[in-house]
């Protein structure tokens, strides 16, 4: 549960199961995966950007500009689907 950026602790609210059983969502996640894989294969790891991906995006991870590590983030529409919003 988010209250503010000044929080010093978090409350555990719930756990929910999530499956990629919706064929449209599954194919969109797979397309994002294929895009990242093909980009790395054809133009290299440094070509990954946060503008890529429909539901899942590769973004830099870590402090400051120029970070070479990447993490995968669910876009807002995907999070909404996962949470049933």
Secondary structure as the mmCIF struct_conf table of DSSP 4:
data_model
#
loop_
_struct_conf.conf_type_id
_struct_conf.id
_struct_conf.beg_label_comp_id
_struct_conf.beg_label_asym_id
_struct_conf.beg_label_seq_id
_struct_conf.end_label_comp_id
_struct_conf.end_label_asym_id
_struct_conf.end_label_seq_id
TURN_TY1_P TURN_TY1_P1 UNK A 5 UNK A 6
BEND BEND1 UNK A 8 UNK A 8
BEND BEND2 UNK A 22 UNK A 22
HELX_RH_AL_P HELX_RH_AL_P1 UNK A 23 UNK A 43
HELX_RH_3T_P HELX_RH_3T_P1 UNK A 45 UNK A 47
TURN_TY1_P TURN_TY1_P2 UNK A 50 UNK A 51
BEND BEND3 UNK A 54 UNK A 55
STRN STRN1 UNK A 56 UNK A 60
BEND BEND4 UNK A 62 UNK A 64
TURN_TY1_P TURN_TY1_P3 UNK A 65 UNK A 66
STRN STRN2 UNK A 70 UNK A 74
HELX_RH_AL_P HELX_RH_AL_P2 UNK A 76 UNK A 83
TURN_TY1_P TURN_TY1_P4 UNK A 84 UNK A 84
#
